[in-house]
Amino acid sequence: MAAQTPVPGCIRHQGIGFVYVCKSCEDQLLCMECVTDSHNGHTLGKLTDYVAGQKREIQQYADKLSKTDIPKTEGDIKESGQHAKSGRYQKMIEGIRRQGKQMKDDIDNAIDMLVRMCTELEERNADISEKNKTAFTKYLREDLKPKLDRCKEVLTSGTTVDVTTLAREIRNGVATAPPSLSDLQKVEFKPGTISTELLERMLGKLLVDGVDESYKPIPKCVVLYKFKAPFSYDTCQTCLTGDEEWLSSLDSETIYRVDLKGKVNEMIECQVKVESISVSPTTGRVWFCVRSDRSIREIMTGGDSVTRFNVNNMPISLCITSDDMVVVGMTGGIQLYTTDGRAVSAGAGGPCRQVAVTPHHMTSCTLTGDVAAVDGDGVLFDNYMAGKEPGKQPSVIVMDKHLNLKFYCKDIGTSKTHVSDIQSSKSHPYDVCFDGAGDVLVTEWVTKSVLLIDRNTGHYMRTVYTSDGREPSCISLRNDGILWVGHRDGKTIKVIEYR
C-alpha cells in the first residue's frame, strides 16, 4: 500500500499514529503495529479515504438538520401554537351542544305531535259521544217514552181491540230499532323502550387517536347469581313480568319457569317434544315448535297448548315479534307468518323469507323490529373444529322485520376483526339476543365468549363475558340490564350485570 501520513492517537502503541482502518473489524482505526500484531490478513482501508467518507456523512446529516429537521420542527412549533389558539375544542363542544339541542328539539317535536294527536282524538271522540247522546235523547223522547205511555193507557183503559192490536204490534216487532252508534276510537299509549346506549349512539362519540374509547372490553363482568339447573336446557327466554326465565331443552316435553337463584316456579308439560320456545313480547305467553308434526303452538293461561298452524318444512326455531308476527326457522330457510299461520307476503308478492340451512336459534328486537338468527350450516361443533367439513361455516344472520337481509356475520372472533383479544381462526356462534340499543349479543363457542356486534354492520364492538369453564350457549337479556347466560354443560347458568 502507498505510504500515508500517520494520524496520532493509538492507545495500544504509544507514540505511533493511525494509518489504516480495518474493514473486517467494523472500521477500527489501526497503526502499523496493530496491523502486524492482531489484524494480519484482514481487509484494510486507507485512513484518509475513510475520514473523507465520514466527513461526507456528517455533511449530509448537517444538511438534513438545516434543510429538513430544523425547518419542520420550527413549523411544528408554529402549528402547535396555532392549534392552541385555533378554538378547535370549542368548535367540538359547540358541535356536541348543537347535536344535543337537535335531539332535544326532535324529542320535543315528537312529544308535541303525540300530545296534539291525543287532543285531536279526544275532541273527535267527544264529538262522537255528543252525537250519540243526541241520537239517544231523540230516540228516548220520540219513540220509547210515547210507546210506554201508550202501553200504560191500553193497560188501564184500552178496549179489547186496543189490547190485541198493541200486543200484535209488539209481537210482530214493529218497534223502531234504536239508533246505530258511531264507535268511539280506542286510544292507548304504548311507551317505547328508553335506551341510554341508543341515546349515546345518536349523540355521537369522541375518538381519541381515531379509537372509540367507549367500546373497550369490560375487564371484569359482574356475576350477580350462579346456579346449576336441576334439568337440562338449551334455550332461555325472558318472562315479561318478574325476574324469571323460561328454559327448555331440545326434545324435552317440559318447559320450566325459574327465578334468579334457580328456583323452579312453574313446570308445563307440553305432551310433545319441544324443539324451541319463544315468549311473545305483547302477551307474555310461550310459543313453541314441534318437529314431529311440524306444528307451531301457543301455551295458554292454565298451561294448555293450542296448535296455531303447521309449516311445510321441519321447524327448528321461532320467535314472536312485537308486531305479533311469527318468524319460523326451518331447514332450508326462515319465513314470516301471522299468528294464525298465513304466510306474510313481500312487496313483490312472494313470501317474506330468508335463505338458511339450519337456523337453530332466533330472536326479534323490540326497538328496531330486526330479526337475528344463528345458522349452524348443518355442521356440529366438534366436526367443525376438527375440520371435517371445511366448506361449512356457522354464521349470524341479521334481517329487518320483513326478513330483508342486513348482513351475514361469518367471521366473529377471527383475525379479520383486527381486535387484539379475538384472534382465533375459527368462529362458531350458538345463540343471539338484542340489547337496548338494538345491537346484537352473540354466544361464541371457539372463544367461549359473549360478543357484542354492531346492528348495522356486524362489526365486533366488545367482549361482554368470557367463560372460565364450558362454552356459553343460550342467552337472554332483560330490559333492566340483567343478562342470563346458559352454558354448554346444559346445567350452569350465570346471571350477569350487562353494562
C-alpha positions, 0 to 999 in steps of 0.5 A: 500500500502507498505510504500515508501520513500517520494520524496520532492517537493509538492507545495500544502503541504509544507514540505511533499514529493511525494509518489504516482502518480495518474493514473486517473489524467494523472500521477500527482505526489501526497503526502499523503495529496493530496491523502486524500484531492482531489484524494480519490478513484482514481487509484494510482501508486507507485512513484518509479515504475513510475520514473523507467518507465520514466527513461526507456523512456528517455533511449530509446529516448537517444538511438534513438538520438545516434543510429538513429537521430544523425547518419542520420542527420550527413549523411544528412549533408554529402549528402547535401554537396555532392549534392552541389558539385555533378554538378547535375544542370549542368548535367540538363542544359547540358541535356536541351542544348543537347535536344535543339541542337537535335531539332535544328539539326532535324529542320535543317535536315528537312529544308535541305531535303525540300530545296534539294527536291525543287532543285531536282524538279526544275532541273527535271522540267527544264529538262522537259521544255528543252525537250519540247522546243526541241520537239517544235523547231523540230516540228516548223522547220520540219513540220509547217514552210515547210507546210506554205511555201508550202501553200504560193507557191500553193497560188501564183503559184500552178496549179489547181491540186496543189490547190485541192490536198493541200486543200484535204490534209488539209481537210482530216487532214493529218497534223502531230499532234504536239508533246505530252508534258511531264507535268511539276510537280506542286510544292507548299509549304504548311507551317505547323502550328508553335506551341510554346506549341508543341515546349515546349512539345518536349523540355521537362519540369522541375518538381519541387517536381515531379509537372509540374509547367507549367500546373497550372490553369490560375487564371484569363482568359482574356475576350477580347469581350462579346456579346449576339447573336441576334439568337440562336446557338449551334455550332461555327466554325472558318472562315479561313480568318478574325476574324469571326465565323460561328454559327448555331443552331440545326434545324435552316435553317440559318447559320450566319457569325459574327465578334468579337463584334457580328456583323452579316456579312453574313446570308445563308439560307440553305432551310433545317434544319441544324443539324451541320456545319463544315468549311473545313480547305483547302477551307474555305467553310461550310459543313453541315448535314441534318437529314431529308434526311440524306444528307451531303452538301457543301455551295458554293461561292454565298451561294448555297448548293450542296448535296455531298452524303447521309449516311445510318444512321441519321447524327448528326455531321461532320467535314472536315479534312485537308486531305479533308476527311469527318468524319460523326457522326451518331447514332450508330457510326462515319465513314470516307468518301471522299468528294464525299461520298465513304466510306474510307476503313481500312487496313483490308478492312472494313470501317474506323469507330468508335463505338458511340451512339450519337456523337453530336459534332466533330472536326479534328486537323490540326497538328496531323490529330486526330479526337475528338468527344463528345458522349452524350450516348443518355442521356440529361443533366438534366436526367443525373444529376438527375440520371435517367439513371445511366448506361449512361455516356457522354464521349470524344472520341479521334481517329487518322485520320483513326478513330483508337481509342486513348482513351475514356475520361469518367471521366473529372472533377471527383475525379479520376483526383486527381486535387484539383479544379475538384472534382465533381462526375459527368462529362458531356462534350458538345463540343471539339476543338484542340489547337496548340499543338494538345491537346484537349479543352473540354466544361464541363457542371457539372463544367461549365468549359473549360478543357484542356486534354492531346492528348495522354492520356486524362489526365486533364492538366488545367482549361482554363475558368470557367463560372460565369453564364450558362454552356459553350457549343460550342467552337472554337479556332483560330490559333492566340490564340483567343478562342470563347466560346458559352454558354448554354443560346444559346445567350452569347458568350465570346471571350477569350485570350487562353494562 
